[in-house]
Amino acid sequence: MMKLNEKWGITFFWVIFVCTGYSQNVSRQLMNDFPEWIFEKFDNFNPEAKILGDGLFTHLPPITEPYSETNNQFAGTHEGKLYIRDKASDSLTILLNPDPNTYWSMDNAMWSPNGRYIAAKQVEDYNVPEIDLRKKDSKEIIKKKYSRAGEPIPKHIFYIVTVTSGEKREIKFDENFPYIHLLQWSANSQKLYFLIANRLLKEVQLIAVDVNTGTKTTLLKETSKSYLIGLNLLQGYSNRLINSKHVVFFEERNQFTWMSEKTGYNQIYLYDALGNLKRPLTNFSENGVVVSIDAIDKENGWIYFKARGNKDNPYQLQIYRTSLNKPIVEKITTSPGMLDVFFRKSMDTLWVFRSELPKTLQLERYTSQGAYIDSPWQANDSIFSQNPINFEYEWVLAADGVTKLQTFILKPVDFDPSKKYPVVEHIYGGSFINVVVRDVLDMSLWEMNKLAQEGFIVVYIDGRGTSERGKEFQDFSYGKLGQVELEDHVEALTQLAQKRPYMDLNRVGIYGHSWGGHFALRALVEFPELYKAGHINAAALDPENFRIAVEPFMGCLPQECPESYKKAAISNKLSRLKAPLMIVHGTNDDDVPIADAYQLVTHLKALRYTNYEFVVDEGADHIVMKNRNWLPQMINFFKTKLK
């Protein structure tokens, strides 16, 4: 369909490979004629790099060989050994064997700009537990390392490897900081920059390492009573952390920028090369919550970023810029639906990718000062006429009666307000994702719209405890996972129905995937008087058995605070379950293993509960919705149970 480059790789990988079956088809059609020529203006991934293995999960981009333009060489691993190979050859030159109980990994590995070194890590995971996976049409059980809350995690040991000799020098870090991310080399190949974090992400350190002496200098340290940055600090997310531009180095100025929520809202700060704060570059009063740094004009000292600065609509994104040279923040755009922004290499034209419901998906050009030029590409309108969307946004109050929450409602195109319609809530619940649909490439929009067209009202709710409205809003559920979130959802549905008598609250279902599956099941057992049917997909059960990603949000390990995890459990509440349930899980899910679903079924059998269906999706990974049978099964489930 199109090439993937560094800037757009995550967006298009998601559209092409991760999106669910039906939404994937719609998204492919929407993006089908996206201009190929635009990618010639950006640096692409090297197409000759070999795939070395899966990424963190099978549904994420794979690990590939890093490439040195200086040497015209690739680095890679084979059977745990570190090799290099010439670009024009498939012949491998083994540089180093792994140390005992370790193996070399190219995840987060980087060549030095001068081509003399490779910074790479060995992984020690012999004591990490394993899960069982199974691919489609295979009886073979595949073992994969997997750490649940409180369990051992892999140890990452970084080295500076001299390419010509194979000499390696270990870079030692404090063992209390197991999350280690290589951010970049200095331009002169004399320094490495790392970001490290402790296990609960309550402290992060930015560290510079001298290549010649091994001396480490802590440039910046930040601590928090809750967690910092979030999932991007966990193992396997280094590329996402780098692409987020949490840290940006301006070596020619002897400065760097750092994003922080220390004031309660994410902002950008400027530091000198020694880690001394020079000044804030952004502020909440002018730009609201900074979401991301998207483009940098180093020559003229401008940083272009997306932020949510509309006090009436705290989710609306706009593009701003701030200067490294003087204290100024300028708003660049005013149009809604900003997805991404980037420059041509010449830095004279700002490209904006914009999407908004019901049918806006287009590429726009602006001057660097924000003057609109033109729209060189727009998605084909016929896709929207073939898949019409009847929707509305509504603000409601949270369970505290004060906090405003945004909701999104899908209705049938032939909607009749005099009728009564069953309701299905789409939920996620995790504090790192919002669910309210704001663009036409949203993963769930097209499936849920298909459900709406079958005669349902579909509701999305961004309750307290979700992201991008400041630290206090997001930390609402910190340390109390599953104990406080659902009251907002019940209250929101009640308020929506009061103004919309066509919403039949006697026929409410709930759908969720991954953490959303957990919260959907939780809703069924904690509010059985409201939720009457549940469709849960790739769901984790009890937080004490979640993957280690749960630890920062709980604020402790299970062995440190067993009572907190016990309060967050669901399995001890399953006796309250009354509603029909469909459980869908893939046998090759390495994010939430199918063992969690089997455990749930075991509990249900022990309770002699029979009002459920368990769909084992052979060979499916975490994104079970890619199966073409999934959507009709889901729709049929709710039609059968709620109509």
C-alpha positions, 0 to 999 in steps of 0.5 A: 500500500505505502512505504513506512518511514520513521515519522509515520511508521507507527501510524501506518503500521497500526492502520495496515497490520494492527487494525481489526478486520473490518476497520482495516478494510475501511482504513485501507480504502481511506489511505489507499491513494495517499501520495507515495511521493510524500515519503521521498521527502523523509528518511525511510527505514532501510529496506534491506534490513533483515527482520531479526524477530518479534517486537515486544509483542507479535502485533507490534513492529518486529526488531530489525537490523540497525544500519550504519550509513558510515560503514554501509553495514548492518548489525544483527543477532543470530542464535544469541551472537552479535554479528555485522554484515556488509550491505551488499552481502548476506555473509555474517561476521560474528563479532561476539558470543553472548556471556553465560545465561545471556543473549545479544539483542538488537532492540534499542541498539545503535551504531555510533555516527562515526561507525566505530562502535555499536551500543547494544545489550545482552539480555539475561532472562533465565529466571523470568517465567514463561507462558505457552503460545500456540500458532494456528494449525499447530499443536506445538507449544511455543514458550515465551518469557513473560513477567507478571506483576511482582515477578522477575523481569529481564536484566538488560546489560548495555555495552559499547562494542568496538566494531574492528576488534570486537572489544566490549565495554560494559556500561553499569547502572544502578540495579534499582533502575532496571528500565534502561533506554539508550536515547542517542549518540552524540554527534561526535560519537564521544557520548551516549545518552540514556534514560533510566527508571526504577521499577515503579517509574517513580524516579527517572534519570537522564545520564550521559556516558563518556565513551572513552572513560565510561564515566557517567554523569547524571544530567537530570533526575525527576521523582514523583509520588505516583509514576512518571512518563508511563508505559514508554519507560517499560522494556520493549518501548524504547523506540516509542520513548525516543519518538515521543521526543521526551528528551531532545538534544541541541548539541550545537547549543549545549542544551536539551529539552525535557517534558515533565508533568511536575506542575500538574500538566505536561510542559516542555523545559529547556536545560543547559548541557549540564542539566541546569534549568534555563526556563520553561518553554511552554505553560498551561495558561497559553497552550494547555497540556502539551501532548507531543513534540512533532517537528523541530526547526533547529536552524531557527530555534523553533519547536512545533508541538501539539497541545490541548489548550481549549479550556472548553474542550480539553481534548481538542488538539492544536499545533503551537510553536515555542522558541529556544531563543526567546520566551514566546508561544505561538498558536499555529493552527485553529482547525480541529482534528490535528493528528500529526505535523512534520516538516519537509527537509528544507523546513520551509513547509509545514505538513499537517495530517488532519482528521475529524468526524464525520468525514475529514481526512486530509493532508494540508500544507502551511508556511512555518508561521502557520499560514494555510497553503493548500490541501494536496490530498484528501480521502475519498468521500465515497468511503464515508457515503458507503459507511455513514456515521450518525454520532454526537458528543456530549459532556456529562458530570462525573460521579463527584458531580463536578468534573466534566467528562466527554462521551461519544455516541453512535446511533443508527443512520435510520434512527427514530427517537420515538423507539427504544434502543439497546445500549452497548458501552465500549470501555477500556478503563486503563489510565494511558488510553482515551476511548472517545473517538476523535478521528476517522482512523480510530481503530474501533469506530468502524466496528462499533458503527457497524453494531450501531447500524444493527439497531444499537446505541453505542457509547464511549466514555472518558472517565476520570483516571484516563489520560491527557487532562493533567496529572491529577485527572489521570492519577484518580485511580492510582493505586486503586485500579478497578475500585473507583473508575466504573462509578463515572461510567454508570453516572454518565450512562444515567445522565445520557439516558435522562436526556435521551429516552430512546436509550433503554437502560434495561438493555445495556451491554458492555464490550472491552478488549485487553484492559477493557475486557477486564473492566467490562467483566468488572462492570458485569459483577459490580453493577449487575443491575445495569450491565446485562451482557458482556463481550470480553476480548483478550482480557486479563483477570486479576491485577496481581496476575497482570503483566508488569505494566500494571505495577506503576499504576498500582504503585507497588508490587503484589508482595509489597501491598497484597491488600491493594491487589486483593481489593482490585481482584475480580475472581473473588467477585464472580459469584455476583455474575448474572449476565450472559458473557462471551469470552474471546481469546487467541492462543498466540496472545503474548500480551495477555496470555490465553491462560488468563481466559482459561483461569476465568473459565475454571472459576465459572465452572467452579461456580457452576455458572453456564451462561457464557460462551468461550471462543478460542481463536486458534493462532490469534495474537492479542488483536483478536478482532482481526479475525473476519468472524469476530465482528459478526459474532460480536454483533450477533451476541448483543442482538441475541442477548439484548434485543 
